Amino acid sequence: MDNLLKIYGEPLENGFAKYLNLQILKRLDGVGMNCGVEYTSIPFFARLPKSTRYHHSLGVALIVNHFGGSKEAVLSGLFHDIATHCFAHSIDFLNGDYEKQISTEDLTASLLKGSEELIGYLAEDNVNLNSIIDYSLYPLCDNPSPHLSADRLEYTLRNILYFGFADLKTIKTMYQDLMVGENEFGENEIMFNHLQEALSFGLLSLKTSEVYVSNEDRYAMEDLALTLKTAISEKLILPEDLMKTEKELIAKLVSSDRGKNFWNRYKSLKEVKEENSPSAYKIKSKLRYINPYIYGQGRLSDLSNEFAEDLQKFLLTDFSKPLTGVYSLL
């Protein structure tokens, strides 16, 4: 267990441990959290420590368990990402789903239903398969953006740490200030006890949001999507290869000279400029952000001018400028 997971609560034991080694879940240990941009030579992304969708999924389950979620909710959180393809949301870009980034989620049900081992475990535990397919059934796991759920909380804290925006001690302090309470709509939500911790989290989470929509991130994801699309069209890889691990997919791609050239070119991407060129892209993206609730007080944007101003600036992100990549191999 990595150090971040230790912050979230006690390890999943007893009835949960057997689920952790299911192949449909373990595959995610070969799928990164950063959508493939970490394979480029862009300095910020190239230096990122390895972090996988398996760690994220386990983290979501730990958080749900920590805050008293049912067994069904914990398992739903654990398996919520099993339909994630290699390079994650870059595949949404390949599918033309730039702004919602949900194009692959429909596979979750079929993958769960296709695992005989999982179905056997669920029968042992008297858990209905249909109760774990859609994690949005459980507000602890998922809720409408920009509210705080275990999924958003985990990937945000993970990125705050791995992007180098805060250390484990700061993250632990923020996490320990969280509770589950009733929000302004009478719904249960993960929320903060104190304004100062909510503000620290809110400002740091916006920094991660800015990374998600940065020129470098959007261009790299689009370039990777187009690289994969070309490789599929030329039958260098198959669509079903996207559901392998990234290591397996890359190995197949580079097994041919042409595929190796595609991959080496992508890896050599070192800079993104705002300028027009024959290879320029105009790329929209999903605006991911969190506006946390403070128990008994309200939303952070209503309580902090600093956060409200930063949030408004983020929501006005301009996606209209053409972007051009600079490659060391070109």
Rosetta silent file (secondary structure, phi, psi, omega in degrees, C-alpha in Angstrom):
SEQUENCE: MDNLLKIYGEPLENGFAKYLNLQILKRLDGVGMNCGVEYTSIPFFARLPKSTRYHHSLGVALIVNHFGGSKEAVLSGLFHDIATHCFAHSIDFLNGDYEKQISTEDLTASLLKGSEELIGYLAEDNVNLNSIIDYSLYPLCDNPSPHLSADRLEYTLRNILYFGFADLKTIKTMYQDLMVGENEFGENEIMFNHLQEALSFGLLSLKTSEVYVSNEDRYAMEDLALTLKTAISEKLILPEDLMKTEKELIAKLVSSDRGKNFWNRYKSLKEVKEENSPSAYKIKSKLRYINPYIYGQGRLSDLSNEFAEDLQKFLLTDFSKPLTGVYSLL
SCORE:     score description
SCORE:     0.000 S_00000001
   1 L     0.000  129.967 -179.598    0.000    0.000    0.000 S_00000001
   2 L   -75.515  166.734 -173.139    1.445    3.403   -0.940 S_00000001
   3 H   -63.009  -31.750  179.171    1.760    6.160    1.664 S_00000001
   4 H   -66.361  -41.732 -179.256   -1.228    8.092    0.354 S_00000001
   5 H   -62.618  -31.025  179.663   -3.537    5.099    0.747 S_00000001
   6 H   -63.642  -25.839 -179.523   -2.486    4.767    4.392 S_00000001
   7 H   -71.542  -29.417 -170.445   -4.012    8.184    5.078 S_00000001
   8 H   -74.225  -19.119 -179.207   -7.462    7.127    3.902 S_00000001
   9 L   143.457 -174.187 -177.824   -8.153    4.562    6.622 S_00000001
  10 L   -64.739  147.691  178.052   -7.652    0.967    7.626 S_00000001
  11 L   -57.899  152.402  176.847   -6.767   -1.556    4.888 S_00000001
  12 L   -75.235  112.709 -177.282   -9.640   -3.432    3.278 S_00000001
  13 L  -124.351 -162.961  178.024   -9.678   -6.770    5.060 S_00000001
  14 L    51.163 -116.408 -174.543  -12.097   -9.544    5.960 S_00000001
  15 L   -73.436   -9.218 -176.200  -14.715   -9.766    3.218 S_00000001
  16 L   -95.246  -27.855 -169.731  -12.982   -7.303    0.889 S_00000001
  17 H   -56.701  -38.085 -175.608   -9.477   -8.729    0.543 S_00000001
  18 H   -64.800  -23.567 -177.985  -10.448  -11.454   -1.947 S_00000001
  19 H   -76.747  -20.435 -169.299  -11.723   -8.868   -4.436 S_00000001
  20 H   -71.485  -19.894 -178.073   -8.410   -7.020   -4.699 S_00000001
  21 H  -105.411   11.359  175.375   -6.684   -9.614   -6.882 S_00000001
  22 L   -63.239  137.590 -174.704   -9.425  -10.084   -9.451 S_00000001
  23 H   -59.914  -38.348 -179.121   -7.916   -9.761  -12.935 S_00000001
  24 H   -62.021  -25.672  177.764  -10.493   -7.189  -14.080 S_00000001
  25 H   -91.111  -43.735 -176.991   -9.263   -4.965  -11.250 S_00000001
  26 H   -62.551  -27.366  177.045   -5.552   -5.831  -11.270 S_00000001
  27 H   -54.341  -32.152 -177.289   -5.326   -4.838  -14.958 S_00000001
  28 H   -67.317  -13.156  174.973   -5.711   -1.258  -13.756 S_00000001
  29 H   -71.781  -10.119  175.804   -2.281   -1.501  -12.116 S_00000001
  30 H  -108.612   16.942  177.670   -1.010   -1.244  -15.695 S_00000001
  31 L  -124.458  119.469 -174.326   -3.073    1.836  -16.543 S_00000001
  32 E   -75.762  163.743 -179.938   -1.694    5.208  -15.448 S_00000001
  33 L   -82.699  -13.268 -168.833   -3.552    8.080  -13.842 S_00000001
  34 L  -109.868   22.005  168.218   -2.269   10.718  -16.255 S_00000001
  35 L    61.856   23.028  176.274   -3.827    9.606  -19.545 S_00000001
  36 L    90.113   -9.480 -178.201   -0.525    8.863  -21.247 S_00000001
  37 H   -68.426  -19.671  179.598    0.906   12.389  -21.088 S_00000001
  38 H   -70.658  -12.439  177.162    3.574   11.097  -18.703 S_00000001
  39 H   -83.053  -11.978  178.562    5.165    9.235  -21.649 S_00000001
  40 L   -75.213  179.402  175.349    6.000   12.536  -23.389 S_00000001
  41 L  -102.419   13.273  175.064    9.154   14.606  -22.856 S_00000001
  42 L   -66.116  120.703 -169.303    7.201   17.584  -21.503 S_00000001
  43 H   -51.528  -45.473 -176.800    9.174   18.271  -18.307 S_00000001
  44 H   -60.436  -43.283 -176.131    6.238   18.594  -15.890 S_00000001
  45 H   -81.293  -35.744 -175.655    4.661   15.311  -16.980 S_00000001
  46 H   -65.103  -24.929 -177.489    7.824   13.325  -17.685 S_00000001
  47 L   -90.021   -4.041 -174.020    8.965   13.653  -14.056 S_00000001
  48 L   -65.160  137.125  173.981    5.705   12.436  -12.484 S_00000001
  49 L   -65.704  156.315  179.584    5.972    9.384  -10.196 S_00000001
  50 L   -66.957  132.137  176.406    4.057    6.299  -11.288 S_00000001
  51 L  -146.288  130.188 -170.247    0.450    6.317  -10.124 S_00000001
  52 E  -117.542  163.220  176.616   -2.134    3.856  -11.411 S_00000001
  53 H   -65.443  -24.070  174.935   -5.880    3.449  -11.742 S_00000001
  54 H   -66.477  -47.211  177.876   -5.605    0.453   -9.419 S_00000001
  55 H   -60.741  -41.536  178.544   -4.232    2.651   -6.640 S_00000001
  56 H   -61.984  -46.244 -178.576   -6.957    5.193   -7.347 S_00000001
  57 H   -62.456  -43.306  177.019   -9.704    2.539   -7.249 S_00000001
  58 H   -63.221  -39.625  177.994   -8.402    1.124   -3.993 S_00000001
  59 H   -61.563  -42.534  178.145   -8.221    4.648   -2.597 S_00000001
  60 H   -60.297  -45.586  179.698  -11.865    5.324   -3.485 S_00000001
  61 H   -62.217  -41.430  178.612  -12.917    2.107   -1.747 S_00000001
  62 H   -62.419  -41.874  179.907  -10.864    2.981    1.342 S_00000001
  63 H   -65.185  -45.534  179.201  -12.434    6.435    1.548 S_00000001
  64 H   -61.219  -42.805  178.531  -15.976    5.057    1.182 S_00000001
  65 H   -63.947  -42.310 -179.415  -15.237    2.466    3.850 S_00000001
  66 H   -59.825  -37.280 -177.615  -13.703    5.105    6.143 S_00000001
  67 L   -94.525   18.734  169.562  -16.838    7.226    5.960 S_00000001
  68 L    84.319   21.187  179.002  -19.157    4.339    6.745 S_00000001
  69 L   -67.513  154.300  177.934  -20.328    3.271    3.299 S_00000001
  70 L   -67.769  167.027  177.584  -22.144   -0.023    2.854 S_00000001
  71 H   -59.599  -39.260  178.268  -20.382   -3.078    1.466 S_00000001
  72 H   -61.947  -41.869 -179.676  -22.155   -2.460   -1.831 S_00000001
  73 H   -66.267  -41.944  178.995  -20.914    1.131   -1.908 S_00000001
  74 H   -61.771  -45.801 -179.769  -17.321    0.085   -1.120 S_00000001
  75 H   -67.411  -37.658  177.821  -17.339   -2.533   -3.875 S_00000001
  76 H   -63.092  -41.090  175.722  -18.956   -0.144   -6.330 S_00000001
  77 H   -64.548  -38.852 -178.688  -16.193    2.361   -5.592 S_00000001
  78 H   -63.531  -38.284 -174.116  -13.557   -0.341   -5.957 S_00000001
  79 L  -101.568    9.148 -170.995  -14.765   -1.391   -9.419 S_00000001
  80 L   -66.005  -22.027 -175.020  -15.900    1.979  -10.785 S_00000001
  81 L  -106.942   11.926 -172.083  -12.908    2.342  -13.150 S_00000001
  82 L   -66.226  -18.220  177.916  -12.622   -1.192  -14.548 S_00000001
  83 L   -86.746    4.098 -178.996  -13.755   -0.029  -18.011 S_00000001
  84 L   -67.215  125.996  178.082  -10.858    2.423  -18.188 S_00000001
  85 L   -80.629  168.796  168.789   -8.820    1.869  -21.358 S_00000001
  86 L   -52.157  137.809  178.128   -5.079    2.309  -21.709 S_00000001
  87 L    67.156   12.354  167.731   -4.256    6.024  -21.438 S_00000001
  88 L    46.748 -116.237 -170.815   -7.679    6.615  -19.828 S_00000001
  89 L   -71.878   -9.749  171.377   -9.314    9.863  -20.960 S_00000001
  90 H   -63.669  -26.343  176.905   -7.116   10.124  -24.047 S_00000001
  91 H   -72.991  -30.887  171.655   -9.426    7.416  -25.409 S_00000001
  92 H   -61.977  -39.169  176.108  -12.362    9.775  -24.817 S_00000001
  93 H   -61.891  -42.434  178.574  -10.469   12.228  -27.035 S_00000001
  94 H   -60.023  -35.906 -179.603  -10.109    9.457  -29.625 S_00000001
  95 L   -84.538    2.200  179.963  -13.891    8.964  -29.416 S_00000001
  96 L    79.210   10.650 -177.886  -14.525   12.703  -29.816 S_00000001
  97 L   -98.754   75.841 -174.671  -15.795   13.009  -26.234 S_00000001
  98 L   -79.297  -34.367 -167.331  -13.746   16.012  -25.134 S_00000001
  99 L  -101.609  -24.763  176.330  -16.127   17.704  -22.712 S_00000001
 100 L  -100.296  -37.637  177.755  -17.936   14.889  -20.857 S_00000001
 101 L    55.989   52.891  178.933  -15.189   12.228  -20.983 S_00000001
 102 L  -131.462   14.614 -168.232  -17.522    9.314  -20.269 S_00000001
 103 L   -64.866  -19.833 -176.552  -17.393    7.485  -23.610 S_00000001
 104 L  -103.635   -1.817 -170.052  -15.998    4.215  -22.212 S_00000001
 105 L   -70.223  -21.767 -177.959  -18.079    3.883  -19.038 S_00000001
 106 L   -65.452  -15.609 -179.573  -20.825    1.715  -20.567 S_00000001
 107 H   -75.427  -14.927 -174.509  -18.420   -1.236  -20.553 S_00000001
 108 H   -55.256  -49.392 -176.746  -18.471   -1.456  -16.749 S_00000001
 109 H   -60.559  -45.795 -176.701  -21.601   -3.603  -16.553 S_00000001
 110 H   -67.033  -35.364  178.738  -20.465   -6.111  -19.179 S_00000001
 111 H   -67.495  -42.279  178.940  -17.022   -6.492  -17.585 S_00000001
 112 H   -65.918  -44.155 -179.337  -18.508   -7.116  -14.149 S_00000001
 113 H   -67.441  -23.167 -178.124  -21.088   -9.556  -15.509 S_00000001
 114 L   -87.163   -2.722 -179.667  -18.362  -11.378  -17.429 S_00000001
 115 L   -97.518  101.334 -179.488  -16.252  -12.176  -14.359 S_00000001
 116 H   -63.741  -35.592 -179.838  -17.344  -15.569  -13.036 S_00000001
 117 H   -64.625  -44.116  177.421  -14.939  -15.251  -10.107 S_00000001
 118 H   -60.647  -47.221 -178.821  -16.464  -11.917   -9.094 S_00000001
 119 H   -59.623  -37.318  177.266  -19.994  -13.286   -9.373 S_00000001
 120 H   -64.912  -43.441  178.367  -18.973  -16.194   -7.147 S_00000001
 121 H   -63.143  -42.273 -179.422  -17.548  -13.869   -4.493 S_00000001
 122 H   -63.593  -38.599  178.073  -20.659  -11.703   -4.563 S_00000001
 123 H   -63.709  -41.413  177.389  -22.854  -14.779   -4.100 S_00000001
 124 H   -58.924  -36.615 -175.618  -20.764  -15.805   -1.083 S_00000001
 125 L   -95.186    4.233 -179.779  -21.308  -12.357    0.402 S_00000001
 126 L    56.681   42.654  177.849  -24.985  -12.127   -0.549 S_00000001
 127 L  -110.518  128.328  179.400  -24.326   -8.996   -2.629 S_00000001
 128 L   -75.680  129.408 -179.594  -26.446   -8.368   -5.723 S_00000001
 129 L   -54.566  -41.266 -177.365  -24.328   -7.716   -8.822 S_00000001
 130 H   -63.915  -19.108 -178.556  -26.658   -4.924   -9.940 S_00000001
 131 H   -79.993   -7.630 -179.168  -25.987   -3.083   -6.689 S_00000001
 132 H  -118.439   -0.056 -175.543  -22.323   -2.485   -7.580 S_00000001
 133 H   -72.892  -41.143 -174.622  -22.516   -1.688  -11.298 S_00000001
 134 L  -112.834  102.244 -175.171  -23.411    2.012  -11.027 S_00000001
 135 H   -72.512  -11.214  176.691  -21.402    3.823   -8.375 S_00000001
 136 H   -72.569   -7.530  173.375  -23.489    6.964   -8.798 S_00000001
 137 H   -66.223  -18.690 -174.142  -26.161    5.140   -6.769 S_00000001
 138 L  -118.465  106.936 -178.137  -24.034    6.005   -3.738 S_00000001
 139 L   -55.404  -27.957  175.947  -23.451    9.737   -3.069 S_00000001
 140 L   -61.688  -37.675 -178.268  -20.347    8.837   -1.063 S_00000001
 141 L   -78.667  -48.999 -173.272  -18.815    7.371   -4.236 S_00000001
 142 L  -150.292  143.351  177.459  -20.091    9.830   -6.836 S_00000001
 143 L  -153.409  173.058 -177.013  -22.363   12.858   -6.936 S_00000001
 144 L   -62.449  135.601  173.222  -23.026   15.802   -9.245 S_00000001
 145 L   -65.304  140.740   11.992  -20.039   18.032   -9.984 S_00000001
 146 L  -103.206   31.556  178.541  -18.747   20.216   -8.345 S_00000001
 147 L   -72.671  167.171 -175.183  -19.695   18.463   -5.088 S_00000001
 148 L   -99.772  123.511  176.879  -17.149   16.359   -3.224 S_00000001
 149 L  -127.587  171.509 -179.403  -17.296   12.558   -3.512 S_00000001
 150 H   -60.752  -39.376  179.875  -14.796    9.787   -2.800 S_00000001
 151 H   -62.263  -53.968 -179.505  -13.856    9.548   -6.479 S_00000001
 152 H   -64.187  -38.429 -179.990  -13.139   13.283   -6.891 S_00000001
 153 H   -62.225  -45.914 -175.587  -11.503   13.472   -3.486 S_00000001
 154 H   -65.411  -50.625 -176.733   -9.111   10.600   -4.202 S_00000001
 155 H   -69.445  -26.157  177.796   -7.860   11.663   -7.603 S_00000001
 156 H   -72.478  -47.732  177.117   -7.572   15.264   -6.439 S_00000001
 157 H   -61.687  -39.733  179.195   -5.532   14.434   -3.341 S_00000001
 158 H   -61.142  -44.345 -178.654   -3.445   12.004   -5.424 S_00000001
 159 H   -74.262  -34.275  174.149   -2.674   14.667   -7.995 S_00000001
 160 H   -55.890  -43.929 -179.956   -2.023   17.353   -5.384 S_00000001
 161 H   -70.166  -52.769 -172.706    0.659   15.032   -3.993 S_00000001
 162 H   -74.680  -23.651  173.476    2.138   13.702   -7.234 S_00000001
 163 L   -78.217   -9.487  178.143    2.109   17.077   -8.995 S_00000001
 164 L    83.552   21.914 -177.599    4.186   18.375   -6.071 S_00000001
 165 L   -85.154  -20.458  177.879    1.630   20.935   -4.873 S_00000001
 166 L  -160.737  161.806  179.809    1.601   19.727   -1.238 S_00000001
 167 L   -97.665  175.366 -177.349    3.189   17.054    0.958 S_00000001
 168 H   -61.507  -35.903 -179.545    1.622   14.105    2.754 S_00000001
 169 H   -62.558  -43.980  178.850    1.402   15.985    6.050 S_00000001
 170 H   -64.222  -42.997  179.829   -0.703   18.748    4.471 S_00000001
 171 H   -64.153  -41.652  178.771   -2.920   16.198    2.736 S_00000001
 172 H   -61.980  -40.743  178.853   -3.404   14.256    5.960 S_00000001
 173 H   -62.677  -43.456  177.949   -4.440   17.429    7.787 S_00000001
 174 H   -64.661  -44.265 -176.919   -7.033   18.228    5.124 S_00000001
 175 H   -63.472  -39.764 -178.532   -8.326   14.662    5.043 S_00000001
 176 H   -70.569  -12.423  176.789   -8.729   14.487    8.813 S_00000001
 177 L   -87.355   -5.251 -175.848  -10.929   17.588    8.694 S_00000001
 178 E   -83.479  153.322  176.171  -13.494   15.834    6.489 S_00000001
 179 E  -150.237  174.306  170.585  -16.820   14.384    7.589 S_00000001
 180 E  -108.757  124.718 -179.358  -20.098   13.293    6.017 S_00000001
 181 E  -145.817 -177.682 -178.178  -22.947   15.725    6.567 S_00000001
 182 E   -91.651  125.868 -179.789  -26.037   17.191    4.998 S_00000001
 183 L   -86.887 -170.083 -175.112  -25.457   19.816    2.300 S_00000001
 184 L   -67.673  -13.107  178.632  -27.721   22.670    1.197 S_00000001
 185 L  -101.929    7.723 -178.693  -29.894   20.252   -0.770 S_00000001
 186 L    75.180   18.779 -178.546  -30.473   17.927    2.159 S_00000001
 187 L  -107.892  148.025  175.793  -28.148   15.320    0.632 S_00000001
 188 E   -71.568  136.715 -179.130  -25.239   13.547    2.292 S_00000001
 189 E  -150.730  147.437  170.370  -21.874   14.760    1.048 S_00000001
 190 E   -69.779  127.503 -174.875  -18.239   14.558    2.100 S_00000001
 191 E  -146.139  169.509 -179.243  -17.522   18.019    3.514 S_00000001
 192 E   -94.237  150.870  173.614  -15.113   19.991    5.653 S_00000001
 193 L   -82.012  -32.289 -171.655  -15.499   20.928    9.292 S_00000001
 194 L  -128.454  142.544 -177.819  -13.457   24.122    9.011 S_00000001
 195 H   -60.861  -41.606 -174.841  -13.253   26.898    6.451 S_00000001
 196 H   -63.726  -40.934  178.680   -9.456   27.132    6.496 S_00000001
 197 H   -69.206  -37.252  176.908   -8.962   23.486    5.555 S_00000001
 198 H   -63.233  -39.793  179.288  -11.636   23.757    2.875 S_00000001
 199 H   -66.362  -43.573  177.669   -9.881   26.808    1.449 S_00000001
 200 H   -58.090  -47.279  179.147   -6.509   25.049    1.412 S_00000001
 201 H   -64.306  -45.646 -176.870   -8.068   22.096   -0.389 S_00000001
 202 H   -60.041  -44.670 -179.178  -10.094   24.276   -2.744 S_00000001
 203 H   -68.388  -39.811  178.132   -7.136   26.342   -3.910 S_00000001
 204 H   -67.990  -38.156  179.781   -4.917   23.279   -4.334 S_00000001
 205 H   -65.286  -35.088  176.980   -7.653   21.416   -6.207 S_00000001
 206 H   -66.105  -32.267  175.845   -7.960   24.338   -8.631 S_00000001
 207 H   -63.672  -39.528  176.777   -4.235   24.065   -9.314 S_00000001
 208 H   -68.144  -37.812  178.527   -4.772   20.452  -10.370 S_00000001
 209 H   -59.521  -38.624  179.905   -7.775   21.529  -12.460 S_00000001
 210 H   -66.399  -33.256  175.854   -5.553   23.990  -14.291 S_00000001
 211 H   -65.294  -42.662 -177.031   -3.138   21.162  -15.128 S_00000001
 212 H   -59.397  -30.836 -177.004   -5.995   19.069  -16.577 S_00000001
 213 L  -110.259   11.092  179.718   -6.869   21.828  -19.072 S_00000001
 214 L   -63.236  156.945  177.491   -3.382   23.183  -19.692 S_00000001
 215 H   -55.057  -42.233 -176.889   -2.196   23.522  -23.279 S_00000001
 216 H   -64.701  -44.293 -178.443    0.371   20.785  -22.694 S_00000001
 217 H   -66.589  -47.430 -178.159   -2.129   18.322  -21.272 S_00000001
 218 H   -65.082  -43.447 -179.064   -4.799   18.876  -23.928 S_00000001
 219 H   -65.263  -45.216 -178.310   -2.362   18.787  -26.833 S_00000001
 220 H   -62.060  -41.343  179.120   -0.596   15.648  -25.580 S_00000001
 221 H   -65.825  -41.465  178.333   -3.906   13.823  -25.092 S_00000001
 222 H   -66.382  -41.141 -179.522   -5.145   14.813  -28.543 S_00000001
 223 H   -65.769  -39.834  177.016   -1.854   13.845  -30.149 S_00000001
 224 H   -65.618  -42.444  178.495   -1.883   10.470  -28.403 S_00000001
 225 H   -59.070  -44.630 -179.734   -5.506    9.903  -29.441 S_00000001
 226 H   -69.195  -34.214  175.906   -4.670   10.634  -33.086 S_00000001
 227 H   -61.918  -46.682 -179.979   -1.560    8.427  -32.889 S_00000001
 228 H   -67.086  -38.676  179.490   -3.646    5.515  -31.624 S_00000001
 229 H   -62.059  -42.462  177.812   -6.387    6.183  -34.168 S_00000001
 230 H   -65.712  -42.394 -179.899   -3.863    6.023  -37.001 S_00000001
 231 H   -62.783  -37.587  177.795   -2.271    2.888  -35.582 S_00000001
 232 H   -68.827  -42.769 -179.015   -5.691    1.208  -35.388 S_00000001
 233 H   -63.516  -30.581  178.751   -6.610    2.268  -38.923 S_00000001
 234 L   -91.696    5.197  177.047   -3.357    0.744  -40.188 S_00000001
 235 L    62.109   27.459  173.111   -4.022   -2.411  -38.110 S_00000001
 236 L   -75.622  -30.486  171.245   -0.800   -1.990  -36.143 S_00000001
 237 L  -136.978  164.214  178.808   -2.957   -2.438  -33.060 S_00000001
 238 L  -110.638  153.736  178.409   -6.589   -3.498  -32.625 S_00000001
 239 H   -52.672  -37.520 -178.958   -9.335   -1.645  -30.721 S_00000001
 240 H   -68.862  -19.001  176.258   -9.470   -4.487  -28.184 S_00000001
 241 H   -65.512  -21.497  179.533   -5.778   -3.940  -27.408 S_00000001
 242 H   -67.244  -15.042  178.474   -6.820   -0.720  -25.679 S_00000001
 243 H   -98.714   13.974  171.622   -8.259   -2.878  -22.882 S_00000001
 244 L   -89.905 -164.938  171.168   -4.885   -4.467  -22.126 S_00000001
 245 L   -85.356  160.924  179.489   -2.242   -2.861  -19.939 S_00000001
 246 H   -63.194  -36.608  178.493   -0.289    0.105  -21.298 S_00000001
 247 H   -61.386  -43.276  179.954    2.905   -1.960  -21.261 S_00000001
 248 H   -67.450  -41.558 -179.791    1.271   -4.646  -23.401 S_00000001
 249 H   -64.281  -46.280 -179.513   -0.246   -2.130  -25.800 S_00000001
 250 H   -62.793  -41.049  179.688    3.018   -0.240  -26.278 S_00000001
 251 H   -59.747  -41.020  178.817    4.915   -3.508  -26.832 S_00000001
 252 H   -69.116  -41.015 -178.828    2.530   -4.446  -29.629 S_00000001
 253 H   -61.712  -44.165 -175.117    2.663   -0.972  -31.170 S_00000001
 254 L   -85.383    3.174  178.105    6.458   -0.842  -31.293 S_00000001
 255 L   -72.102  -14.445  173.401    6.763   -4.388  -32.626 S_00000001
 256 L  -112.460  153.125  179.979    6.601   -2.884  -36.135 S_00000001
 257 H   -61.444  -41.361 -178.475    8.919   -0.200  -37.475 S_00000001
 258 H   -66.484  -43.408  177.490    6.021    2.069  -38.366 S_00000001
 259 H   -63.318  -38.804  177.677    4.429    1.685  -34.956 S_00000001
 260 H   -62.643  -39.578  177.565    7.789    2.321  -33.303 S_00000001
 261 H   -63.812  -42.490  177.412    8.134    5.548  -35.293 S_00000001
 262 H   -57.434  -49.166 -174.349    4.652    6.647  -34.174 S_00000001
 263 H   -69.369  -41.650 -179.959    5.426    5.968  -30.532 S_00000001
 264 H   -64.804  -36.764  176.204    8.902    7.508  -30.558 S_00000001
 265 H   -61.979  -47.995  179.836    7.515   10.649  -32.165 S_00000001
 266 H   -59.825  -44.949 -179.214    4.859   10.961  -29.463 S_00000001
 267 H   -62.266  -25.368 -176.914    7.411   10.400  -26.703 S_00000001
 268 L   -83.590   -1.481  176.726    9.588   13.164  -28.146 S_00000001
 269 E   -60.787  119.537 -173.353    6.880   15.817  -27.635 S_00000001
 270 E  -121.628  -14.323 -175.579    8.668   18.357  -25.444 S_00000001
 271 E  -158.930  151.570  176.212    6.781   21.639  -25.711 S_00000001
 272 E  -128.164  130.303 -178.005    3.425   23.073  -26.773 S_00000001
 273 E  -117.351  149.410  173.462    3.060   26.537  -28.285 S_00000001
 274 E   -86.820   89.390  178.573    0.045   28.733  -28.955 S_00000001
 275 L  -159.880  154.305 -179.654    0.502   29.196  -32.679 S_00000001
 276 L   -85.748  146.010  177.327   -1.079   28.154  -35.934 S_00000001
 277 L  -165.679  168.722  178.212    0.546   25.575  -38.177 S_00000001
 278 L   -58.718  -25.634 -178.399   -0.542   22.734  -40.476 S_00000001
 279 L  -103.609   13.410 -177.293   -0.402   20.389  -37.471 S_00000001
 280 L   -73.233  149.259  175.767   -2.117   22.721  -34.987 S_00000001
 281 E  -121.584  144.415  164.405   -5.115   21.582  -32.938 S_00000001
 282 L  -106.824  118.195 -167.094   -7.927   23.524  -31.302 S_00000001
 283 L  -128.235  118.565  172.379   -8.892   21.352  -28.352 S_00000001
 284 L   -83.553  168.518  177.855  -11.740   21.704  -25.895 S_00000001
 285 L  -157.856  159.719  176.283  -11.710   19.853  -22.584 S_00000001
 286 L   -69.174  135.978  177.089  -13.839   19.023  -19.573 S_00000001
 287 L   -92.994   93.743  179.774  -13.647   21.610  -16.791 S_00000001
 288 L   -88.737  126.460  176.706  -13.126   19.453  -13.711 S_00000001
 289 L  -157.807  164.076  179.943  -13.330   21.305  -10.404 S_00000001
 290 L  -127.797  132.966  174.796  -14.592   20.965   -6.831 S_00000001
 291 L  -117.738   86.495 -170.287  -16.474   23.560   -4.802 S_00000001
 292 L   -67.623  157.160  178.635  -16.420   21.958   -1.334 S_00000001
 293 E  -101.789  141.727  176.187  -19.050   22.422    1.346 S_00000001
 294 E  -108.954  125.396 -173.946  -18.223   23.497    4.897 S_00000001
 295 L   -53.476  124.308  176.774  -20.464   21.971    7.546 S_00000001
 296 L    76.088    1.741 -176.217  -23.066   24.428    8.793 S_00000001
 297 L  -122.550  -46.203 -179.842  -21.686   27.275    6.664 S_00000001
 298 E   133.470 -169.355 -179.597  -22.099   26.655    2.937 S_00000001
 299 E   -73.844  146.696 -178.320  -20.092   26.360   -0.289 S_00000001
 300 H   -59.083  -38.639 -177.736  -16.534   27.616   -0.345 S_00000001
 301 H   -64.347  -21.936  177.800  -17.229   29.944   -3.288 S_00000001
 302 H   -89.609  -10.345 -174.280  -19.813   31.758   -1.143 S_00000001
 303 H  -112.927  -17.051 -177.160  -17.460   32.056    1.822 S_00000001
 304 L  -131.203  116.112  176.224  -14.107   32.934    0.238 S_00000001
 305 H   -64.617  -36.591 -179.381  -13.590   35.737   -2.263 S_00000001
 306 H   -60.243  -48.130  179.826  -10.139   34.352   -3.053 S_00000001
 307 H   -67.090  -42.640 -178.809  -11.523   30.975   -4.069 S_00000001
 308 H   -59.637  -40.355  179.812  -14.501   32.502   -5.905 S_00000001
 309 H   -68.705  -42.565  179.065  -12.198   34.692   -8.002 S_00000001
 310 H   -65.851  -38.709  179.299   -9.835   31.819   -8.829 S_00000001
 311 H   -65.064  -43.661  179.849  -12.772   29.578   -9.711 S_00000001
 312 H   -62.777  -39.215  177.411  -14.315   32.169  -12.017 S_00000001
 313 H   -62.160  -42.315  179.428  -10.995   32.610  -13.785 S_00000001
 314 H   -63.940  -41.787 -177.914  -10.760   28.849  -14.274 S_00000001
 315 H   -67.159  -16.419  178.201  -14.300   28.618  -15.642 S_00000001
 316 L   -97.955   17.132  178.480  -13.365   31.200  -18.283 S_00000001
 317 L   -51.355  131.467 -176.256  -10.495   29.063  -19.622 S_00000001
 318 L   -93.653  116.635  178.421  -10.006   29.862  -23.311 S_00000001
 319 L  -103.681   13.677 -171.108   -9.901   26.815  -25.580 S_00000001
 320 L   -87.543  -12.481 -174.147   -9.996   28.780  -28.837 S_00000001
 321 L   -83.429  136.419  177.165   -6.273   29.134  -29.500 S_00000001
 322 L   -70.752  140.897 -177.066   -4.553   26.729  -31.919 S_00000001
 323 E  -117.920  138.712 -179.603   -1.822   24.641  -30.334 S_00000001
 324 E  -126.660  134.963  179.389    1.306   23.300  -31.998 S_00000001
 325 E   -91.115  150.366  175.691    3.673   20.697  -30.594 S_00000001
 326 E  -114.296  125.767 -174.507    7.456   20.809  -30.630 S_00000001
 327 E  -120.006  137.887  179.906    9.158   17.400  -30.975 S_00000001
 328 L   -71.715  -19.287 -179.840   12.799   16.574  -30.478 S_00000001
 329 L   -91.470   -1.891 -178.116   12.645   14.019  -33.301 S_00000001
 330 L  -107.495    0.000    0.000   11.290   16.457  -35.912 S_00000001
